[in-house]
Amino acid sequence: MVSGRKRKFNEQTALQAAMEVFWAKGFVGASLADLTTSMNINKPSMYSAFGNKESLFIKATQHYIENNMKAHLGALYAPNIPLKTRLKNYMMSIVGMQCSTEQPKGCYLVLCQSEVAGGDIPTEAAKLLIDIEAAPKALLTELFSTDEEAISLGLNENSAGNALSLYTALKGTASMARSKVPPTELEFVIDTMLTGVFSTGKNHAAPTPKLP
């Protein structure tokens, strides 16, 4: 029995290349020619290994999560480090990735999630992006709700709002990074947002004015 011809390309290398095309151009802007050229394969090979464009996008998105996002999470749970410092380290780790010259600037997810509202992304890919967008907000909400220091500061009382504030800041830095704003300037944005969030805690509440 004659076996099928073996693929002459590394699927992970090709997937990384596809991810970077989607990262730079989004789902809508990435043409099949862009993808196959970057992946250094022809269309039949792409369809055989990864399926259609939507299927390739889903695999590339999962590849991005595994290889570009999970590494930042360790900073949130580092032992013996104050909560504010942990949050800053986590956020600046993401900002560093957003500003890196080793791949497209900005955030793959922020760019592609912005396309969902226009209805131009197929159903399964859109659902994946929507589910992924909920994950960091849920993660930060849980942190503010359960972290002992957060509770002692009263930050658990508005855990969802605090999480949304930080997540919104990171979506903003992604856009600014794509516009080539340097990380040193974006650090000021992160510091300002964290100062605002921590100022809402019960230990930083404004003093009650004295009656005359």
N, C-alpha and C positions, 0 to 999 in steps of 0.2 A: 504494500500500500504506500502510495506516495504522499508524504506529509506536505502540509501547506508551506509556502515560502515564509521563512522567518522575517520578521520586521528588522530593518537595518537602521533603526533609530531608537534612541533611549526615550521611553515614554515620559519619564519624569522631567527630562530636559526639555522635551517638546511642550509639556504641560506648563512648565515654568515660563517658557517663551510666550505661550498663549496668554498666561496670566498677565504678563507685562504689557501685552498689546491691549487687553481689556482695561488694565490699570491706566494706560495712557489715553485711550480713546473711548472707553465705555463700551457697553454692549452694542449700542446702536452704531457708534462710529467705527467699530472694528469690522472690516470687511473680511470675507473669506480669503481674499488675496493677501491682506495684511497678516492674517493668522498663519496661513500655510507658508508664506515667505519667512516669517519670523521663526516658525517651527521647523523650517527646512524640510518640509514634507509636501507631497502633493495631496490634492483633495481626496482621492480614493483612500489613501493611507490615513488621512485625518478621520474620515467617516468610519473606516474600519476599526481604528483604535479608540476613538472618542465619541463617535456618533455625530449628530448634526451640531450646528452652532450652539443651540441652547444646551445640549448635553455637554458640550465642551466647556461652555461658560459655567455650568454648575460644577463640573470637576475642577475648573480653574479657581472658582470661588472657594471651594472646600480646601484646595491646595493653599490658597492665601491664608485662610483661617489657621490651618495647621502650622504653616511655616513662617507667617509674618505677624500673627496677632497673639497667639498663645504665650509667646515668650515674654510679653509685657506683664502678664498676670502675677508673676512671682513677686514683683515689687509691692503689690498690695498686701501681701501676707508675710512680709519679711519680719522676723522676730525682733523685739526690743528696739523698734523704731517708731517714733511718734506717728500718729495717723496722718497728720498733715504732710509730713515728709514722705510717707509711703504713697500718698495720693499724688504728690508732686513728682516723685520718681516714676510712678506709673504713667502719668500724663506726659512727662518729658521724654520718656522712652518712646512713646507713640509719636510725639512731635519729632524726635530724632529720626524715626523711620519716615515720617511724612516729608522731611527735608533732605533725606539722603540723596546723594548723587549716584548711588549704585542701582537705583531703579527709578521708575517714574515718580515724580513728586506728588504730594497729596496722599489721598487715601483711596484705594481701589473701591472699598465699600461705599464711601460717601459719594463718589462719582456715579457709581452704578445705581445706588439707591435713589439718586436724584432723577433717574430716568424712569423709575417705576410709575410715578404720578402721570407721566405722559402717555402711559399705556403702550409703550413701544417694546416692552420686554415681555416675552412669552410667559404664560401662566406659571409654570413650575419654577422658572428662574425668578420670577417676581415674588412668588411665595417664599422662596429661600431667602431672598434679600430682606423681605419684611420680617421673617423670623429672626434673622441675624441681627437686624437693627434693634430688636427688643432685648437681645441678650446682654449687651453692656449696661443698659439701664437697669435691668433686673439684677445684675451682678453688683453694681454700685448701690442700688437700693438695699440689697441684702447686707452689704458691708456696713452701711450707715445704721441699719436696723439692729445688727447683732454685735458689732465690734464694741468691746468694753469701753474703750476711750470715747467712741462716738456717743455711746449711751450716757457716759458721765458728763459729756459736754452738751447733752440735749439735742444732738444732731439727728438722733433717731426719731424725733418728733415730726420731722418733715423729710424723712429719708428719701421718698420718691422725688420731691422737689430738689433736694440737694443733688441727687443722682442726675436728674435731668439737666441741672445747671452745668455740671462738669461734662456731661456728654455733649451738650450744646457747644461748650467751649472747644471741645476736640473736633467737632464737625467744622467749626469756624477756623481752627488752625489748619485743618486739612485744605480748606479753600485758599487760605493765605499762603501756605507752603507751595501750592500749585502756582501761585503768583510770585514765587521766589522770595517771599519774606523770610529772612534768616531766623534760625531757632533762637538766637539771642533776643530778638524782638518778641517772638512768640512766648518766650519764657515769662515776659512781663504780663502777658495776657493770662497765663496759667496762674501766676502769683496773685494777680488781681482777683481772679475768680475764686481761688481758694480762700483768700482773705475775706471776701464777701460771704462765702458759705460758712466759714468758721465764726464770723462775727454774729451770725444768727443764733449761735448756741447760747444756752442759758447762762454760761459763765461769762458771756460777753454782752449780755443784754444791757441796753442803755439804762442808766440810773433813773430812778423815779424822781421827777422834779419836786423840790420842796415847796410846800405851800407858803405863801407869804404870811 
